[in-house]
């Protein structure tokens, strides 16, 4: 958040308050949701390893990626991948 607030030339605290007032959620939660939404798109593509997807969307390691994914989606990235593959198989059949 510090990089973003500096980029838009706003005080860190002011940016945090303004962001929450405008979006209804804090910046960290917004960023987590954005990263996980992109990760879900990449998982559905089916070509990348989960470790690579986690890194591609900004997580330091697979453990952190899996924890945040499960926190927001209720299932692990691996379980999500299985669900996507199962759903795709059902649609083809």
Biopython code that builds the backbone (N, CA, C, O; Angstrom):
import numpy as np
from Bio.PDB.StructureBuilder import StructureBuilder

atoms = [
    (1, "UNK", "N", (0.824, -1.186, 0.000)),
    (1, "UNK", "CA", (0.000, 0.000, 0.000)),
    (1, "UNK", "C", (0.872, 1.255, 0.000)),
    (1, "UNK", "O", (0.497, 2.282, -0.567)),
    (2, "UNK", "N", (2.026, 1.162, 0.636)),
    (2, "UNK", "CA", (2.922, 2.324, 0.670)),
    (2, "UNK", "C", (3.347, 2.723, -0.744)),
    (2, "UNK", "O", (3.410, 3.912, -1.060)),
    (3, "UNK", "N", (3.636, 1.741, -1.591)),
    (3, "UNK", "CA", (4.038, 2.050, -2.969)),
    (3, "UNK", "C", (2.905, 2.722, -3.728)),
    (3, "UNK", "O", (3.134, 3.668, -4.482)),
    (4, "UNK", "N", (1.691, 2.239, -3.531)),
    (4, "UNK", "CA", (0.543, 2.822, -4.239)),
    (4, "UNK", "C", (0.276, 4.235, -3.743)),
    (4, "UNK", "O", (0.051, 5.144, -4.542)),
    (5, "UNK", "N", (0.299, 4.425, -2.429)),
    (5, "UNK", "CA", (0.039, 5.766, -1.899)),
    (5, "UNK", "C", (1.110, 6.752, -2.361)),
    (5, "UNK", "O", (0.803, 7.909, -2.649)),
    (6, "UNK", "N", (2.359, 6.305, -2.432)),
    (6, "UNK", "CA", (3.421, 7.179, -2.956)),
    (6, "UNK", "C", (3.214, 7.469, -4.437)),
    (6, "UNK", "O", (3.436, 8.588, -4.899)),
    (7, "UNK", "N", (2.792, 6.460, -5.167)),
    (7, "UNK", "CA", (2.582, 6.612, -6.604)),
    (7, "UNK", "C", (1.516, 7.665, -6.915)),
    (7, "UNK", "O", (1.637, 8.415, -7.883)),
    (8, "UNK", "N", (0.486, 7.710, -6.092)),
    (8, "UNK", "CA", (-0.590, 8.691, -6.311)),
    (8, "UNK", "C", (-0.387, 9.955, -5.477)),
    (8, "UNK", "O", (-1.274, 10.803, -5.386)),
    (9, "UNK", "N", (0.784, 10.065, -4.875)),
    (9, "UNK", "CA", (1.188, 11.246, -4.104)),
    (9, "UNK", "C", (0.234, 11.593, -2.968)),
    (9, "UNK", "O", (-0.116, 12.756, -2.763)),
    (10, "UNK", "N", (-0.178, 10.565, -2.237)),
    (10, "UNK", "CA", (-1.031, 10.777, -1.064)),
    (10, "UNK", "C", (-0.367, 10.213, 0.180)),
    (10, "UNK", "O", (0.371, 9.230, 0.115)),
    (11, "UNK", "N", (-0.636, 10.838, 1.300)),
    (11, "UNK", "CA", (-0.202, 10.329, 2.583)),
    (11, "UNK", "C", (-0.765, 8.917, 2.774)),
    (11, "UNK", "O", (-1.908, 8.642, 2.410)),
    (12, "UNK", "N", (0.051, 8.026, 3.350)),
    (12, "UNK", "CA", (-0.340, 6.632, 3.567)),
    (12, "UNK", "C", (-1.681, 6.521, 4.299)),
    (12, "UNK", "O", (-2.568, 5.789, 3.860)),
    (13, "UNK", "N", (-1.829, 7.235, 5.397)),
    (13, "UNK", "CA", (-3.057, 7.174, 6.198)),
    (13, "UNK", "C", (-4.258, 7.728, 5.429)),
    (13, "UNK", "O", (-5.344, 7.148, 5.453)),
    (14, "UNK", "N", (-4.051, 8.841, 4.757)),
    (14, "UNK", "CA", (-5.144, 9.432, 3.986)),
    (14, "UNK", "C", (-5.570, 8.487, 2.862)),
    (14, "UNK", "O", (-6.762, 8.284, 2.633)),
    (15, "UNK", "N", (-4.596, 7.914, 2.169)),
    (15, "UNK", "CA", (-4.901, 6.985, 1.094)),
    (15, "UNK", "C", (-5.702, 5.797, 1.622)),
    (15, "UNK", "O", (-6.682, 5.379, 1.005)),
    (16, "UNK", "N", (-5.287, 5.263, 2.752)),
    (16, "UNK", "CA", (-5.974, 4.118, 3.350)),
    (16, "UNK", "C", (-7.433, 4.451, 3.655)),
    (16, "UNK", "O", (-8.328, 3.667, 3.342)),
    (17, "UNK", "N", (-7.669, 5.599, 4.257)),
    (17, "UNK", "CA", (-9.035, 6.017, 4.591)),
    (17, "UNK", "C", (-9.857, 6.302, 3.336)),
    (17, "UNK", "O", (-11.021, 5.910, 3.249)),
    (18, "UNK", "N", (-9.263, 6.970, 2.386)),
    (18, "UNK", "CA", (-9.971, 7.309, 1.147)),
    (18, "UNK", "C", (-10.304, 6.048, 0.351)),
    (18, "UNK", "O", (-11.389, 5.934, -0.219)),
    (19, "UNK", "N", (-9.376, 5.115, 0.316)),
    (19, "UNK", "CA", (-9.608, 3.865, -0.411)),
    (19, "UNK", "C", (-10.788, 3.113, 0.196)),
    (19, "UNK", "O", (-11.670, 2.637, -0.520)),
    (20, "UNK", "N", (-10.795, 3.012, 1.520)),
    (20, "UNK", "CA", (-11.884, 2.300, 2.191)),
    (20, "UNK", "C", (-13.212, 3.026, 1.991)),
    (20, "UNK", "O", (-14.240, 2.380, 1.787)),
    (21, "UNK", "N", (-13.208, 4.325, 2.043)),
    (21, "UNK", "CA", (-14.436, 5.095, 1.839)),
    (21, "UNK", "C", (-14.972, 4.896, 0.424)),
    (21, "UNK", "O", (-16.183, 4.819, 0.220)),
    (22, "UNK", "N", (-14.076, 4.812, -0.545)),
    (22, "UNK", "CA", (-14.478, 4.680, -1.948)),
    (22, "UNK", "C", (-14.901, 3.259, -2.314)),
    (22, "UNK", "O", (-15.863, 3.074, -3.059)),
    (23, "UNK", "N", (-14.185, 2.246, -1.793)),
    (23, "UNK", "CA", (-14.447, 0.857, -2.198)),
    (23, "UNK", "C", (-15.256, 0.059, -1.184)),
    (23, "UNK", "O", (-15.859, -0.957, -1.527)),
    (24, "UNK", "N", (-15.269, 0.518, 0.065)),
    (24, "UNK", "CA", (-15.976, -0.221, 1.110)),
    (24, "UNK", "C", (-15.140, -1.301, 1.776)),
    (24, "UNK", "O", (-15.623, -1.994, 2.672)),
    (25, "UNK", "N", (-13.893, -1.450, 1.348)),
    (25, "UNK", "CA", (-13.013, -2.420, 2.005)),
    (25, "UNK", "C", (-11.598, -1.878, 2.037)),
    (25, "UNK", "O", (-11.245, -0.973, 1.282)),
    (26, "UNK", "N", (-10.788, -2.450, 2.932)),
    (26, "UNK", "CA", (-9.436, -1.927, 3.021)),
    (26, "UNK", "C", (-8.575, -2.430, 1.866)),
    (26, "UNK", "O", (-8.919, -3.407, 1.200)),
    (27, "UNK", "N", (-7.464, -1.758, 1.641)),
    (27, "UNK", "CA", (-6.615, -2.010, 0.487)),
    (27, "UNK", "C", (-6.072, -3.438, 0.473)),
    (27, "UNK", "O", (-6.030, -4.075, -0.579)),
    (28, "UNK", "N", (-5.658, -3.939, 1.630)),
    (28, "UNK", "CA", (-5.074, -5.281, 1.702)),
    (28, "UNK", "C", (-6.092, -6.337, 1.283)),
    (28, "UNK", "O", (-5.759, -7.246, 0.523)),
    (29, "UNK", "N", (-7.314, -6.232, 1.762)),
    (29, "UNK", "CA", (-8.364, -7.191, 1.393)),
    (29, "UNK", "C", (-8.665, -7.074, -0.098)),
    (29, "UNK", "O", (-8.817, -8.086, -0.782)),
    (30, "UNK", "N", (-8.752, -5.857, -0.599)),
    (30, "UNK", "CA", (-8.991, -5.635, -2.020)),
    (30, "UNK", "C", (-7.899, -6.290, -2.864)),
    (30, "UNK", "O", (-8.191, -6.953, -3.859)),
    (31, "UNK", "N", (-6.655, -6.104, -2.468)),
    (31, "UNK", "CA", (-5.532, -6.672, -3.203)),
    (31, "UNK", "C", (-5.558, -8.201, -3.155)),
    (31, "UNK", "O", (-5.297, -8.856, -4.164)),
    (32, "UNK", "N", (-5.869, -8.771, -1.996)),
    (32, "UNK", "CA", (-5.988, -10.234, -1.887)),
    (32, "UNK", "C", (-7.054, -10.759, -2.841)),
    (32, "UNK", "O", (-6.828, -11.743, -3.547)),
    (33, "UNK", "N", (-8.205, -10.111, -2.865)),
    (33, "UNK", "CA", (-9.297, -10.546, -3.742)),
    (33, "UNK", "C", (-8.899, -10.444, -5.209)),
    (33, "UNK", "O", (-9.218, -11.328, -6.005)),
    (34, "UNK", "N", (-8.217, -9.388, -5.561)),
    (34, "UNK", "CA", (-7.763, -9.191, -6.933)),
    (34, "UNK", "C", (-6.771, -10.287, -7.335)),
    (34, "UNK", "O", (-6.865, -10.857, -8.422)),
    (35, "UNK", "N", (-5.829, -10.567, -6.450)),
    (35, "UNK", "CA", (-4.833, -11.610, -6.730)),
    (35, "UNK", "C", (-5.487, -12.984, -6.872)),
    (35, "UNK", "O", (-5.135, -13.745, -7.773)),
    (36, "UNK", "N", (-6.429, -13.305, -5.996)),
    (36, "UNK", "CA", (-7.076, -14.618, -6.043)),
    (36, "UNK", "C", (-7.963, -14.726, -7.281)),
    (36, "UNK", "O", (-8.048, -15.800, -7.876)),
    (37, "UNK", "N", (-8.614, -13.655, -7.679)),
    (37, "UNK", "CA", (-9.426, -13.688, -8.902)),
    (37, "UNK", "C", (-8.543, -14.001, -10.112)),
    (37, "UNK", "O", (-8.920, -14.795, -10.974)),
    (38, "UNK", "N", (-7.374, -13.377, -10.170)),
    (38, "UNK", "CA", (-6.440, -13.653, -11.275)),
    (38, "UNK", "C", (-5.929, -15.092, -11.186)),
    (38, "UNK", "O", (-5.792, -15.769, -12.205)),
    (39, "UNK", "N", (-5.651, -15.550, -9.978)),
    (39, "UNK", "CA", (-5.183, -16.924, -9.779)),
    (39, "UNK", "C", (-6.233, -17.927, -10.258)),
    (39, "UNK", "O", (-5.889, -18.933, -10.879)),
    (40, "UNK", "N", (-7.502, -17.660, -9.977)),
    (40, "UNK", "CA", (-8.576, -18.551, -10.437)),
    (40, "UNK", "C", (-8.612, -18.623, -11.955)),
    (40, "UNK", "O", (-8.825, -19.696, -12.520)),
    (41, "UNK", "N", (-8.408, -17.501, -12.616)),
    (41, "UNK", "CA", (-8.346, -17.489, -14.082)),
    (41, "UNK", "C", (-7.188, -18.359, -14.573)),
    (41, "UNK", "O", (-7.340, -19.140, -15.512)),
    (42, "UNK", "N", (-6.032, -18.213, -13.925)),
    (42, "UNK", "CA", (-4.860, -18.985, -14.332)),
    (42, "UNK", "C", (-5.035, -20.480, -14.048)),
    (42, "UNK", "O", (-4.573, -21.318, -14.822)),
    (43, "UNK", "N", (-5.696, -20.810, -12.944)),
    (43, "UNK", "CA", (-5.961, -22.218, -12.626)),
    (43, "UNK", "C", (-6.885, -22.813, -13.676)),
    (43, "UNK", "O", (-6.679, -23.945, -14.116)),
    (44, "UNK", "N", (-7.888, -22.071, -14.076)),
    (44, "UNK", "CA", (-8.839, -22.568, -15.080)),
    (44, "UNK", "C", (-8.164, -22.787, -16.426)),
    (44, "UNK", "O", (-8.584, -23.644, -17.204)),
    (45, "UNK", "N", (-7.122, -22.016, -16.700)),
    (45, "UNK", "CA", (-6.360, -22.204, -17.931)),
    (45, "UNK", "C", (-5.732, -23.596, -17.946)),
    (45, "UNK", "O", (-5.637, -24.229, -18.997)),
    (46, "UNK", "N", (-5.301, -24.072, -16.768)),
    (46, "UNK", "CA", (-4.838, -25.447, -16.622)),
    (46, "UNK", "C", (-3.419, -25.754, -17.049)),
    (46, "UNK", "O", (-3.024, -26.920, -17.026)),
    (47, "UNK", "N", (-2.629, -24.757, -17.440)),
    (47, "UNK", "CA", (-1.294, -25.057, -17.952)),
    (47, "UNK", "C", (-0.168, -24.792, -16.949)),
    (47, "UNK", "O", (0.928, -25.330, -17.109)),
    (48, "UNK", "N", (-0.409, -23.988, -15.936)),
    (48, "UNK", "CA", (0.644, -23.628, -14.983)),
    (48, "UNK", "C", (0.550, -24.426, -13.691)),
    (48, "UNK", "O", (-0.533, -24.849, -13.286)),
    (49, "UNK", "N", (1.690, -24.623, -13.054)),
    (49, "UNK", "CA", (1.733, -25.246, -11.735)),
    (49, "UNK", "C", (1.200, -24.243, -10.716)),
    (49, "UNK", "O", (1.318, -23.032, -10.904)),
    (50, "UNK", "N", (0.616, -24.755, -9.642)),
    (50, "UNK", "CA", (0.066, -23.874, -8.607)),
    (50, "UNK", "C", (1.141, -22.977, -7.999)),
    (50, "UNK", "O", (0.870, -21.820, -7.678)),
    (51, "UNK", "N", (2.341, -23.493, -7.839)),
    (51, "UNK", "CA", (3.445, -22.681, -7.311)),
    (51, "UNK", "C", (3.714, -21.491, -8.225)),
    (51, "UNK", "O", (3.907, -20.371, -7.754)),
    (52, "UNK", "N", (3.728, -21.737, -9.531)),
    (52, "UNK", "CA", (3.972, -20.666, -10.498)),
    (52, "UNK", "C", (2.827, -19.658, -10.516)),
    (52, "UNK", "O", (3.053, -18.460, -10.686)),
    (53, "UNK", "N", (1.606, -20.140, -10.341)),
    (53, "UNK", "CA", (0.449, -19.247, -10.300)),
    (53, "UNK", "C", (0.542, -18.336, -9.079)),
    (53, "UNK", "O", (0.330, -17.128, -9.181)),
    (54, "UNK", "N", (0.859, -18.921, -7.928)),
    (54, "UNK", "CA", (1.003, -18.121, -6.709)),
    (54, "UNK", "C", (2.017, -17.010, -6.878)),
    (54, "UNK", "O", (1.769, -15.867, -6.494)),
    (55, "UNK", "N", (3.164, -17.347, -7.456)),
    (55, "UNK", "CA", (4.203, -16.340, -7.687)),
    (55, "UNK", "C", (3.743, -15.303, -8.707)),
    (55, "UNK", "O", (4.018, -14.113, -8.555)),
    (56, "UNK", "N", (3.044, -15.753, -9.741)),
    (56, "UNK", "CA", (2.591, -14.839, -10.794)),
    (56, "UNK", "C", (1.620, -13.789, -10.281)),
    (56, "UNK", "O", (1.567, -12.680, -10.811)),
    (57, "UNK", "N", (0.853, -14.128, -9.257)),
    (57, "UNK", "CA", (-0.128, -13.168, -8.737)),
    (57, "UNK", "C", (0.364, -12.444, -7.479)),
    (57, "UNK", "O", (-0.394, -11.717, -6.838)),
    (58, "UNK", "N", (1.643, -12.649, -7.132)),
    (58, "UNK", "CA", (2.242, -11.816, -6.088)),
    (58, "UNK", "C", (2.446, -12.426, -4.724)),
    (58, "UNK", "O", (2.732, -11.700, -3.772)),
    (59, "UNK", "N", (2.310, -13.734, -4.588)),
    (59, "UNK", "CA", (2.564, -14.361, -3.289)),
    (59, "UNK", "C", (4.001, -14.854, -3.226)),
    (59, "UNK", "O", (4.569, -15.279, -4.232)),
    (60, "UNK", "N", (4.580, -14.793, -2.037)),
    (60, "UNK", "CA", (5.981, -15.157, -1.864)),
    (60, "UNK", "C", (6.219, -16.652, -1.980)),
    (60, "UNK", "O", (7.270, -17.080, -2.456)),
    (61, "UNK", "N", (5.237, -17.461, -1.542)),
    (61, "UNK", "CA", (5.410, -18.907, -1.577)),
    (61, "UNK", "C", (4.057, -19.601, -1.653)),
    (61, "UNK", "O", (3.016, -18.968, -1.476)),
    (62, "UNK", "N", (4.077, -20.886, -1.914)),
    (62, "UNK", "CA", (2.845, -21.657, -2.091)),
    (62, "UNK", "C", (2.026, -21.725, -0.800)),
    (62, "UNK", "O", (0.797, -21.765, -0.845)),
    (63, "UNK", "N", (2.699, -21.738, 0.331)),
    (63, "UNK", "CA", (1.990, -21.806, 1.616)),
    (63, "UNK", "C", (1.126, -20.556, 1.823)),
    (63, "UNK", "O", (-0.038, -20.654, 2.212)),
    (64, "UNK", "N", (1.702, -19.396, 1.561)),
    (64, "UNK", "CA", (0.962, -18.140, 1.706)),
    (64, "UNK", "C", (-0.180, -18.082, 0.692)),
    (64, "UNK", "O", (-1.298, -17.694, 1.031)),
    (65, "UNK", "N", (0.103, -18.465, -0.541)),
    (65, "UNK", "CA", (-0.906, -18.479, -1.595)),
    (65, "UNK", "C", (-2.071, -19.388, -1.204)),
    (65, "UNK", "O", (-3.233, -18.993, -1.303)),
    (66, "UNK", "N", (-1.758, -20.592, -0.764)),
    (66, "UNK", "CA", (-2.807, -21.554, -0.392)),
    (66, "UNK", "C", (-3.647, -21.057, 0.779)),
    (66, "UNK", "O", (-4.867, -21.222, 0.793)),
    (67, "UNK", "N", (-2.982, -20.443, 1.768)),
    (67, "UNK", "CA", (-3.699, -19.941, 2.951)),
    (67, "UNK", "C", (-4.685, -18.850, 2.563)),
    (67, "UNK", "O", (-5.841, -18.881, 2.985)),
    (68, "UNK", "N", (-4.240, -17.887, 1.764)),
    (68, "UNK", "CA", (-5.111, -16.779, 1.361)),
    (68, "UNK", "C", (-6.216, -17.281, 0.432)),
    (68, "UNK", "O", (-7.364, -16.854, 0.553)),
    (69, "UNK", "N", (-5.883, -18.173, -0.484)),
    (69, "UNK", "CA", (-6.882, -18.727, -1.392)),
    (69, "UNK", "C", (-7.992, -19.408, -0.596)),
    (69, "UNK", "O", (-9.175, -19.170, -0.838)),
    (70, "UNK", "N", (-7.602, -20.254, 0.353)),
    (70, "UNK", "CA", (-8.599, -20.974, 1.153)),
    (70, "UNK", "C", (-9.399, -20.008, 2.027)),
    (70, "UNK", "O", (-10.601, -20.195, 2.220)),
    (71, "UNK", "N", (-8.743, -18.986, 2.548)),
    (71, "UNK", "CA", (-9.419, -17.968, 3.370)),
    (71, "UNK", "C", (-10.538, -17.287, 2.579)),
    (71, "UNK", "O", (-11.615, -17.032, 3.118)),
    (72, "UNK", "N", (-10.287, -16.997, 1.320)),
    (72, "UNK", "CA", (-11.264, -16.274, 0.512)),
    (72, "UNK", "C", (-12.245, -17.178, -0.229)),
    (72, "UNK", "O", (-13.404, -16.804, -0.412)),
    (73, "UNK", "N", (-11.804, -18.356, -0.657)),
    (73, "UNK", "CA", (-12.640, -19.230, -1.485)),
    (73, "UNK", "C", (-13.242, -20.416, -0.734)),
    (73, "UNK", "O", (-14.181, -21.046, -1.222)),
    (74, "UNK", "N", (-12.709, -20.722, 0.444)),
    (74, "UNK", "CA", (-13.240, -21.841, 1.224)),
    (74, "UNK", "C", (-12.679, -23.198, 0.835)),
    (74, "UNK", "O", (-12.968, -24.203, 1.485)),
    (75, "UNK", "N", (-11.876, -23.230, -0.224)),
    (75, "UNK", "CA", (-11.194, -24.458, -0.642)),
    (75, "UNK", "C", (-9.774, -24.094, -1.065)),
    (75, "UNK", "O", (-9.479, -22.934, -1.353)),
    (76, "UNK", "N", (-8.905, -25.092, -1.097)),
    (76, "UNK", "CA", (-7.521, -24.845, -1.487)),
    (76, "UNK", "C", (-7.422, -24.661, -2.998)),
    (76, "UNK", "O", (-8.346, -25.024, -3.725)),
    (77, "UNK", "N", (-6.314, -24.102, -3.476)),
    (77, "UNK", "CA", (-6.129, -23.980, -4.921)),
    (77, "UNK", "C", (-6.173, -25.353, -5.615)),
    (77, "UNK", "O", (-6.710, -25.484, -6.714)),
    (78, "UNK", "N", (-5.609, -26.357, -4.966)),
    (78, "UNK", "CA", (-5.626, -27.717, -5.529)),
    (78, "UNK", "C", (-7.058, -28.236, -5.645)),
    (78, "UNK", "O", (-7.436, -28.803, -6.669)),
    (79, "UNK", "N", (-7.849, -28.040, -4.595)),
    (79, "UNK", "CA", (-9.255, -28.464, -4.635)),
    (79, "UNK", "C", (-10.023, -27.698, -5.716)),
    (79, "UNK", "O", (-10.881, -28.265, -6.393)),
    (80, "UNK", "N", (-9.714, -26.417, -5.871)),
    (80, "UNK", "CA", (-10.357, -25.610, -6.910)),
    (80, "UNK", "C", (-10.004, -26.157, -8.290)),
    (80, "UNK", "O", (-10.874, -26.261, -9.155)),
    (81, "UNK", "N", (-8.741, -26.504, -8.501)),
    (81, "UNK", "CA", (-8.316, -27.057, -9.791)),
    (81, "UNK", "C", (-9.070, -28.349, -10.096)),
    (81, "UNK", "O", (-9.527, -28.557, -11.220)),
    (82, "UNK", "N", (-9.198, -29.218, -9.088)),
    (82, "UNK", "CA", (-9.935, -30.480, -9.278)),
    (82, "UNK", "C", (-11.386, -30.189, -9.632)),
    (82, "UNK", "O", (-11.950, -30.821, -10.525)),
    (83, "UNK", "N", (-11.987, -29.237, -8.936)),
    (83, "UNK", "CA", (-13.381, -28.866, -9.202)),
    (83, "UNK", "C", (-13.540, -28.352, -10.630)),
    (83, "UNK", "O", (-14.489, -28.723, -11.321)),
    (84, "UNK", "N", (-12.625, -27.509, -11.071)),
    (84, "UNK", "CA", (-12.677, -26.961, -12.431)),
    (84, "UNK", "C", (-12.557, -28.089, -13.453)),
    (84, "UNK", "O", (-13.297, -28.125, -14.437)),
    (85, "UNK", "N", (-11.630, -29.001, -13.218)),
    (85, "UNK", "CA", (-11.441, -30.120, -14.146)),
    (85, "UNK", "C", (-12.647, -31.038, -14.165)),
    (85, "UNK", "O", (-13.039, -31.520, -15.228)),
    (86, "UNK", "N", (-13.247, -31.290, -13.001)),
    (86, "UNK", "CA", (-14.434, -32.133, -12.916)),
    (86, "UNK", "C", (-15.612, -31.478, -13.623)),
    (86, "UNK", "O", (-16.337, -32.126, -14.378)),
    (87, "UNK", "N", (-15.793, -30.190, -13.372)),
    (87, "UNK", "CA", (-16.881, -29.453, -14.024)),
    (87, "UNK", "C", (-16.717, -29.446, -15.547)),
    (87, "UNK", "O", (-17.697, -29.571, -16.281)),
    (88, "UNK", "N", (-15.484, -29.299, -16.013)),
    (88, "UNK", "CA", (-15.217, -29.295, -17.460)),
    (88, "UNK", "C", (-15.508, -30.658, -18.043)),
    (88, "UNK", "O", (-16.040, -30.760, -19.148)),
    (89, "UNK", "N", (-15.164, -31.712, -17.312)),
    (89, "UNK", "CA", (-15.447, -33.076, -17.776)),
    (89, "UNK", "C", (-16.932, -33.357, -17.851)),
    (89, "UNK", "O", (-17.383, -34.045, -18.767)),
    (90, "UNK", "N", (-17.697, -32.841, -16.913)),
    (90, "UNK", "CA", (-19.148, -33.032, -16.902)),
    (90, "UNK", "C", (-19.791, -32.293, -18.071)),
    (90, "UNK", "O", (-20.742, -32.791, -18.673)),
    (91, "UNK", "N", (-19.273, -31.103, -18.396)),
    (91, "UNK", "CA", (-19.833, -30.317, -19.487)),
    (91, "UNK", "C", (-19.562, -30.970, -20.842)),
    (91, "UNK", "O", (-20.357, -30.844, -21.773)),
    (92, "UNK", "N", (-18.431, -31.666, -20.939)),
    (92, "UNK", "CA", (-18.089, -32.327, -22.204)),
    (92, "UNK", "C", (-18.894, -33.613, -22.381)),
    (92, "UNK", "O", (-19.197, -34.018, -23.504)),
    (93, "UNK", "N", (-19.237, -34.250, -21.259)),
    (93, "UNK", "CA", (-19.913, -35.540, -21.327)),
    (93, "UNK", "C", (-21.355, -35.419, -21.494)),
    (93, "UNK", "O", (-22.055, -36.430, -21.567)),
]
sb = StructureBuilder()
sb.init_structure("model")
sb.init_model(0)
sb.init_chain("A")
sb.init_seg("    ")
for serial, (resi, resn, name, xyz) in enumerate(atoms, 1):
    if name == "N":
        sb.init_residue(resn, " ", resi, " ")
    sb.init_atom(name, np.array(xyz, "f"), 0.0, 1.0, " ", f" {name:<3s}", serial, name[0])
structure = sb.get_structure()
